[in-house]
Amino acid sequence: MKLIRRSQAESKGARTGEAKLVRPGKPRRKWLRVIGIVAGFLVITITIIMASIWTALGTRASGERLERMQSSSHYREDHFVNTLPAIQTGMSLSVAIDFFFKSNPYGTPKKSLPVVNRAGSDFATSPSSDLRVTWFGHSSLLVEIEGVRILTDPVWSDRAAPTSFMGPKRFHPVPIALEDLPSLDAVVISHDHYDHLDYETITALANRVPRFIVPLGVGAHLEYWGIAPERITELDWWEQTELNGIDVVCTPARHFSGRFLNDRNATLWGSWAFIGKERRAFFSGDGALFPGFEEIGNRLGPFDIAMMEVGAYNAAWSDVHMGPEQSVRAATMVRAKLMLPIHWGTFNLASHGWTEPAERAIVAAEKVNLPIVFPRPGESVTPDTSLPIEKWWPKLPWKRVEETPIVSTGMAASVERGSRHYQLALGQE
């Protein structure tokens, strides 16, 4: 009996011990279920987001379009390349931390901007100078040249992104509704980044614009979005097309392209020259300083007006974006008579203050006696209009070139910070 009792006790202890071994596993199973639920929720959320933006991502070129791209002298293996290698192009860790976690207190406006609202009737009469440019914000401009109307990089969405709920948000409303735009002869696109090629805007214009003129490969996005192939003109650098008496020339730029993680440089990027019988205009699109600007000026200049990118700069990507000083230098290289700064005052795309590009561009332009004009969003300018520089933006702290110089690689063997750096960027040495 004693043996039996001992066995029962031992058995009871074993069962108790076994229970103690099992119990710790229950919380683990509980957490595994929680993790599984969270993971499933994330998968569903990501799936919904991807489904909502999938069409906006665009598509890759194929067939005859791809064959033509592959025949370009700027195409290597499966992507396009710059004439001058782009070295400083990445989002370094320090830049990412500054942009995402140390937001500039002056990165976005605190008050409404003085937008000049427009109507289609405002453009019923052609400019007496045969050249008028209206800035709608960022790189969206209406160029009226010798009776032809060209809309560049139209972005009417609230965000420069493939979604309506994430991405850089617009500082100000677009000065004119898409349906109120005057009749257009063409839309010209510089490259396929979201702040230049907007899915919703393009599809809204699809039935209103007879021609879409773009760099090589970008036509794949447009055709995917429903634009008829015969209305799409794709050009390589230095190729041109005729638009009702205006020569539209795709000129080189030093930049990059891509709308997702797997398509970097899959399409070409470019700047544009609009050449009339008497008037000439230059649109820089995006890009860093490179010798090609001088070739553009020698071959196609001088230009009555040059619309030059001045914003969204950082030393970490100085080979794909210009600082304001280099933008002024580029304007002189293309032999511009008047500079109109663009790519600023609309979206927060870098860590500098939102008014800084304008302030620095003014200082740089004065150094080389280059006329410069700053229209309000929606305001029109002509090259014959003598406008004093009116700072319609608020007075905010900003960093001068000596504090945060931007100099592209390949333009000088070595540079020093301070005044010499500044002079070199402006070509004064």
C-alpha positions as CSV (number, residue, x, y, z in Angstrom):
1,M,0.0,0.0,0.0
2,K,2.8,2.3,0.8
3,L,4.4,1.7,-2.5
4,I,1.1,2.4,-4.2
5,R,0.6,5.6,-2.3
6,R,4.2,6.7,-3.1
7,S,3.5,6.0,-6.8
8,Q,0.3,8.0,-6.7
9,A,2.1,10.9,-5.0
10,E,4.9,10.7,-7.5
11,S,2.4,10.5,-10.3
12,K,0.5,13.5,-8.8
13,G,3.8,15.4,-8.5
14,A,4.7,14.5,-12.1
15,R,1.4,15.7,-13.3
16,T,1.8,18.9,-11.3
17,G,5.3,19.3,-12.7
18,E,4.1,18.6,-16.1
19,A,1.4,21.3,-15.7
20,K,4.1,23.7,-14.6
21,L,6.0,23.0,-17.8
22,V,2.9,23.6,-20.0
23,R,1.6,26.8,-18.4
24,P,4.5,29.0,-19.6
25,G,3.6,28.0,-23.2
26,K,0.1,29.4,-23.0
27,P,1.3,33.1,-23.0
28,R,3.6,32.3,-25.8
29,R,0.8,30.9,-27.9
30,K,-1.3,34.0,-27.0
31,W,1.4,36.4,-28.2
32,L,1.9,34.3,-31.3
33,R,-1.8,34.7,-32.1
34,V,-1.5,38.5,-31.5
35,I,1.5,38.7,-33.7
36,G,-0.3,36.7,-36.4
37,I,-3.3,39.0,-36.2
38,V,-1.1,42.1,-36.4
39,A,0.9,40.6,-39.3
40,G,-2.3,39.7,-41.1
41,F,-3.7,43.3,-40.6
42,L,-0.4,44.7,-42.0
43,V,-0.6,42.4,-45.0
44,I,-4.2,43.4,-45.7
45,T,-3.4,47.1,-45.2
46,I,-0.4,47.0,-47.5
47,T,-2.5,45.1,-50.1
48,I,-5.2,47.7,-50.0
49,I,-2.6,50.5,-50.3
50,M,-0.9,48.8,-53.2
51,A,-4.2,48.2,-54.9
52,S,-5.1,51.8,-54.6
53,I,-1.8,53.1,-56.0
54,W,-1.0,50.3,-58.5
55,T,-2.2,52.1,-61.5
56,A,-0.5,55.3,-60.5
57,L,2.9,53.5,-60.4
58,G,2.8,53.3,-64.2
59,T,4.4,50.5,-66.1
60,R,7.6,49.4,-67.8
61,A,8.3,49.9,-71.5
62,S,8.2,46.9,-73.8
63,G,8.1,45.9,-77.5
64,E,9.1,48.6,-80.0
65,R,9.2,51.3,-77.3
66,L,11.8,49.3,-75.4
67,E,13.8,48.6,-78.6
68,R,14.0,52.3,-79.4
69,M,15.2,53.0,-75.8
70,Q,17.8,50.4,-76.1
71,S,19.1,52.0,-79.3
72,S,19.8,55.3,-77.4
73,S,23.4,56.2,-76.8
74,H,22.4,57.0,-73.2
75,Y,21.1,53.5,-72.5
76,R,23.3,50.9,-70.7
77,E,22.0,47.4,-70.1
78,D,18.6,48.1,-68.6
79,H,18.7,51.7,-67.6
80,F,19.6,55.3,-68.8
81,V,22.8,57.1,-67.7
82,N,23.9,60.6,-67.3
83,T,26.6,62.1,-69.5
84,L,28.4,63.1,-66.4
85,P,28.3,60.4,-63.7
86,A,26.1,61.2,-60.7
87,I,27.9,60.3,-57.5
88,Q,26.1,62.3,-54.8
89,T,22.6,61.0,-55.3
90,G,21.5,59.1,-52.2
91,M,19.5,59.6,-49.0
92,S,22.2,59.2,-46.4
93,L,21.3,58.2,-42.9
94,S,21.9,61.8,-41.6
95,V,19.8,63.3,-44.3
96,A,17.0,60.8,-43.6
97,I,17.1,61.6,-39.9
98,D,17.0,65.3,-40.6
99,F,14.1,65.0,-43.0
100,F,11.9,62.5,-41.2
101,F,12.7,63.1,-37.5
102,K,14.1,66.7,-37.3
103,S,11.7,68.7,-39.3
104,N,12.7,72.2,-40.2
105,P,10.4,74.6,-38.3
106,Y,10.4,76.7,-41.4
107,G,9.9,73.9,-43.8
108,T,6.2,74.7,-44.6
109,P,4.2,78.0,-44.5
110,K,2.3,78.8,-41.4
111,K,-0.1,81.1,-43.2
112,S,-1.9,81.0,-46.5
113,L,0.1,82.1,-49.5
114,P,-1.0,85.0,-51.8
115,V,-2.3,82.9,-54.7
116,V,-3.4,84.8,-57.8
117,N,-6.6,82.9,-58.9
118,R,-7.0,82.6,-62.7
119,A,-9.8,81.9,-65.1
120,G,-9.6,80.6,-68.7
121,S,-10.7,84.0,-70.0
122,D,-7.5,85.5,-68.6
123,F,-5.7,83.8,-71.5
124,A,-8.1,84.6,-74.3
125,T,-5.7,87.3,-75.7
126,S,-2.2,86.3,-76.7
127,P,0.6,88.3,-75.1
128,S,1.8,91.3,-77.1
129,S,5.4,90.0,-76.6
130,D,4.6,86.6,-78.1
131,L,5.9,85.0,-74.9
132,R,4.1,84.7,-71.5
133,V,4.8,82.3,-68.7
134,T,2.3,81.6,-65.9
135,W,3.6,79.8,-62.8
136,F,1.0,77.5,-61.2
137,G,3.4,76.2,-58.5
138,H,6.4,73.9,-58.4
139,S,7.2,73.0,-62.0
140,S,3.8,73.4,-63.5
141,L,3.8,76.3,-65.9
142,L,1.8,77.5,-68.9
143,V,4.1,78.6,-71.6
144,E,2.5,80.7,-74.3
145,I,4.9,81.2,-77.1
146,E,4.0,82.7,-80.5
147,G,0.5,81.5,-80.4
148,V,1.2,78.0,-79.0
149,R,0.2,76.9,-75.4
150,I,2.4,74.3,-73.6
151,L,1.7,73.0,-70.1
152,T,4.8,71.7,-68.3
153,D,4.8,69.0,-65.6
154,P,1.2,69.5,-64.6
155,V,0.5,68.4,-61.0
156,W,-2.9,69.3,-59.7
157,S,-3.1,66.7,-56.9
158,D,-2.9,67.7,-53.3
159,R,0.1,65.5,-52.7
160,A,3.2,64.8,-54.8
161,A,2.7,61.1,-54.3
162,P,0.8,58.1,-55.8
163,T,-1.7,58.3,-52.9
164,S,-4.1,60.9,-51.6
165,F,-3.3,60.3,-48.0
166,M,0.5,60.1,-47.8
167,G,3.3,62.1,-49.2
168,P,4.3,65.8,-49.4
169,K,1.2,68.0,-49.2
170,R,0.7,71.1,-51.3
171,F,1.3,74.5,-49.7
172,H,-1.4,76.3,-51.6
173,P,-4.4,75.5,-53.9
174,V,-3.7,75.4,-57.6
175,P,-4.5,78.9,-59.0
176,I,-6.8,77.5,-61.7
177,A,-9.0,74.4,-62.0
178,L,-8.0,72.0,-64.7
179,E,-11.4,72.4,-66.5
180,D,-10.8,76.2,-66.6
181,L,-7.5,76.0,-68.4
182,P,-7.4,77.4,-71.9
183,S,-7.1,75.1,-74.9
184,L,-3.7,73.5,-74.9
185,D,-1.5,72.4,-77.8
186,A,0.7,70.0,-75.7
187,V,1.7,68.8,-72.3
188,V,5.5,68.4,-71.9
189,I,6.9,66.2,-69.2
190,S,10.5,66.4,-67.9
191,H,10.6,63.0,-66.1
192,D,8.4,60.5,-64.3
193,H,8.9,61.5,-60.6
194,Y,5.6,62.1,-58.8
195,D,6.0,65.8,-58.4
196,H,6.3,66.1,-62.2
197,L,4.2,63.3,-63.6
198,D,0.9,63.0,-61.8
199,Y,-1.5,60.2,-62.7
200,E,-4.7,61.9,-61.7
201,T,-3.8,65.1,-63.6
202,I,-2.7,63.3,-66.7
203,T,-5.9,61.2,-66.9
204,A,-8.0,64.4,-66.3
205,L,-6.3,66.0,-69.3
206,A,-6.4,62.9,-71.5
207,N,-9.3,64.0,-73.6
208,R,-8.4,67.7,-73.7
209,V,-4.8,67.7,-75.0
210,P,-3.9,66.6,-78.5
211,R,-0.2,65.8,-77.8
212,F,1.9,64.7,-74.9
213,I,5.7,65.2,-75.5
214,V,7.9,63.2,-73.1
215,P,11.4,61.7,-72.8
216,L,12.1,58.1,-73.9
217,G,10.1,55.5,-72.0
218,V,7.7,57.9,-70.2
219,G,5.2,57.2,-72.9
220,A,4.7,53.7,-71.4
221,H,3.1,55.3,-68.3
222,L,0.8,57.5,-70.4
223,E,-0.3,54.7,-72.7
224,Y,-1.0,52.5,-69.6
225,W,-3.2,55.3,-68.3
226,G,-5.2,55.5,-71.5
227,I,-3.5,58.0,-73.7
228,A,-3.6,56.9,-77.3
229,P,-0.2,56.0,-78.7
230,E,-0.6,58.4,-81.7
231,R,-0.9,61.3,-79.3
232,I,2.4,60.5,-77.5
233,T,5.8,61.8,-78.8
234,E,8.9,60.4,-77.1
235,L,12.2,62.0,-77.7
236,D,15.8,61.3,-76.9
237,W,18.3,64.1,-76.0
238,W,18.7,66.6,-78.8
239,E,15.8,65.2,-80.7
240,Q,13.0,67.6,-81.5
241,T,9.4,67.8,-82.8
242,E,7.4,70.5,-84.4
243,L,4.4,71.9,-82.6
244,N,2.4,74.4,-84.8
245,G,5.5,76.3,-85.8
246,I,7.4,75.9,-82.5
247,D,10.4,73.5,-82.3
248,V,10.2,71.5,-79.1
249,V,13.7,70.1,-78.3
250,C,14.5,67.5,-75.6
251,T,17.8,68.7,-74.1
252,P,20.0,66.9,-71.7
253,A,19.8,67.0,-67.9
254,R,21.7,65.4,-65.0
255,H,19.1,63.6,-62.9
256,F,17.4,60.3,-62.5
257,S,13.9,58.7,-62.8
258,G,11.7,56.1,-61.2
259,R,8.3,55.6,-59.6
260,F,9.0,52.5,-57.5
261,L,11.8,50.5,-55.9
262,N,12.6,48.5,-59.0
263,D,12.6,51.0,-61.9
264,R,15.3,53.5,-61.1
265,N,16.4,55.2,-64.4
266,A,14.2,52.9,-66.4
267,T,12.9,56.0,-68.3
268,L,14.8,59.1,-69.6
269,W,14.8,62.5,-68.0
270,G,15.4,65.8,-69.7
271,S,15.1,69.6,-69.9
272,W,13.3,71.3,-72.8
273,A,13.8,74.2,-75.2
274,F,10.9,75.9,-76.9
275,I,12.1,77.6,-80.1
276,G,10.0,80.0,-82.1
277,K,10.8,82.3,-84.9
278,E,11.5,85.2,-82.6
279,R,11.1,83.9,-79.0
280,R,12.9,81.2,-77.1
281,A,12.2,79.7,-73.7
282,F,14.1,77.1,-71.6
283,F,12.6,74.7,-69.0
284,S,15.1,73.0,-66.8
285,G,12.9,70.2,-65.3
286,D,15.0,68.7,-62.5
287,G,18.8,68.2,-62.4
288,A,22.2,69.0,-61.1
289,L,24.8,71.4,-62.6
290,F,26.7,69.9,-65.5
291,P,28.6,71.1,-68.6
292,G,25.6,70.3,-70.8
293,F,24.0,73.6,-69.9
294,E,26.7,75.4,-71.8
295,E,26.2,73.2,-74.8
296,I,22.4,73.9,-74.7
297,G,23.1,77.7,-74.6
298,N,25.6,77.5,-77.4
299,R,23.3,75.4,-79.6
300,L,19.9,76.9,-78.9
301,G,20.3,80.1,-76.9
302,P,20.1,82.8,-76.0
303,F,16.8,82.3,-74.2
304,D,14.3,85.1,-73.5
305,I,13.4,83.3,-70.3
306,A,14.7,80.3,-68.4
307,M,12.6,78.5,-65.9
308,M,15.1,77.0,-63.5
309,E,14.8,74.6,-60.6
310,V,16.1,76.2,-57.4
311,G,14.5,74.1,-54.6
312,A,14.8,70.7,-52.9
313,Y,18.5,70.5,-52.5
314,N,21.0,68.9,-50.1
315,A,24.7,68.1,-50.3
316,A,23.9,64.4,-50.2
317,W,22.2,64.7,-53.6
318,S,24.1,67.5,-55.2
319,D,24.5,65.4,-58.4
320,V,20.8,65.3,-59.1
321,H,19.6,68.7,-57.8
322,M,21.0,72.2,-58.0
323,G,21.3,74.6,-55.1
324,P,20.1,78.1,-55.9
325,E,23.6,79.4,-56.7
326,Q,24.2,76.6,-59.2
327,S,20.7,77.3,-60.7
328,V,21.8,80.9,-61.4
329,R,25.0,79.6,-62.8
330,A,23.1,77.2,-65.1
331,A,20.9,80.1,-66.3
332,T,23.9,82.0,-67.3
333,M,25.3,78.9,-69.1
334,V,22.2,78.6,-71.2
335,R,22.4,82.3,-71.9
336,A,19.2,83.3,-70.3
337,K,18.1,86.9,-70.4
338,L,15.6,86.4,-67.5
339,M,15.4,83.7,-64.9
340,L,12.2,82.4,-63.4
341,P,12.8,80.1,-60.4
342,I,10.7,77.0,-60.2
343,H,10.5,73.8,-58.1
344,W,10.0,75.7,-54.8
345,G,7.2,77.2,-52.8
346,T,4.7,74.3,-53.3
347,F,5.9,71.0,-51.7
348,N,8.3,70.3,-48.8
349,L,10.8,67.9,-50.5
350,A,14.0,68.7,-48.5
351,S,15.2,69.8,-45.1
352,H,15.8,73.5,-45.9
353,G,13.4,76.3,-45.1
354,W,10.6,76.8,-47.7
355,T,11.7,80.4,-48.4
356,E,15.4,79.7,-48.5
357,P,15.7,78.9,-52.3
358,A,14.2,82.3,-53.2
359,E,16.4,84.2,-50.8
360,R,19.6,82.5,-51.9
361,A,18.7,82.8,-55.6
362,I,18.2,86.6,-55.2
363,V,21.7,87.0,-53.7
364,A,23.3,84.8,-56.4
365,A,21.5,86.5,-59.3
366,E,22.7,89.9,-58.0
367,K,26.3,88.7,-58.0
368,V,26.2,88.1,-61.8
369,N,23.6,90.8,-62.7
370,L,21.1,88.3,-63.9
371,P,17.5,89.6,-64.0
372,I,15.3,87.4,-61.9
373,V,11.6,87.4,-61.3
374,F,9.4,85.8,-58.7
375,P,5.7,85.5,-59.7
376,R,3.2,84.6,-57.1
377,P,1.5,81.2,-57.7
378,G,-0.9,81.9,-60.6
379,E,0.9,85.1,-61.8
380,S,2.1,85.6,-65.4
381,V,5.3,87.3,-66.5
382,T,6.7,88.2,-69.9
383,P,10.4,88.8,-70.8
384,D,9.6,92.4,-71.6
385,T,8.1,93.2,-68.3
386,S,10.5,95.0,-65.9
387,L,9.4,93.8,-62.5
388,P,11.3,94.8,-59.3
389,I,11.8,91.8,-57.0
390,E,8.9,91.8,-54.6
391,K,9.2,89.3,-51.7
392,W,5.7,88.1,-51.4
393,W,6.8,85.4,-49.0
394,P,7.4,86.0,-45.2
395,K,10.7,86.9,-43.7
396,L,12.1,83.8,-42.1
397,P,15.5,82.6,-41.0
398,W,17.5,80.9,-43.8
399,K,21.0,79.5,-44.3
400,R,23.3,81.1,-46.7
401,V,25.5,79.3,-49.2
402,E,28.5,79.6,-46.9
403,E,26.6,77.5,-44.3
404,T,25.2,74.8,-46.6
405,P,27.0,74.9,-49.9
406,I,25.8,72.7,-52.8
407,V,28.3,71.9,-55.5
408,S,28.0,69.1,-58.0
409,T,30.8,66.7,-58.5
410,G,32.8,66.7,-61.7
411,M,32.5,70.5,-62.1
412,A,35.7,71.2,-60.2
413,A,38.7,69.2,-58.9
414,S,38.4,70.6,-55.4
415,V,36.5,73.3,-53.6
416,E,36.7,75.0,-50.3
417,R,33.9,76.2,-48.0
418,G,33.1,79.9,-47.7
419,S,33.6,82.6,-50.3
420,R,35.7,80.6,-52.7
421,H,33.1,77.9,-52.8
422,Y,30.4,80.5,-53.5
423,Q,32.5,82.1,-56.3
424,L,33.2,78.8,-57.9
425,A,29.6,77.9,-57.9
426,L,28.8,81.1,-59.7
427,G,31.7,80.8,-62.1
428,Q,33.5,83.8,-60.8
429,E,36.9,82.2,-60.6
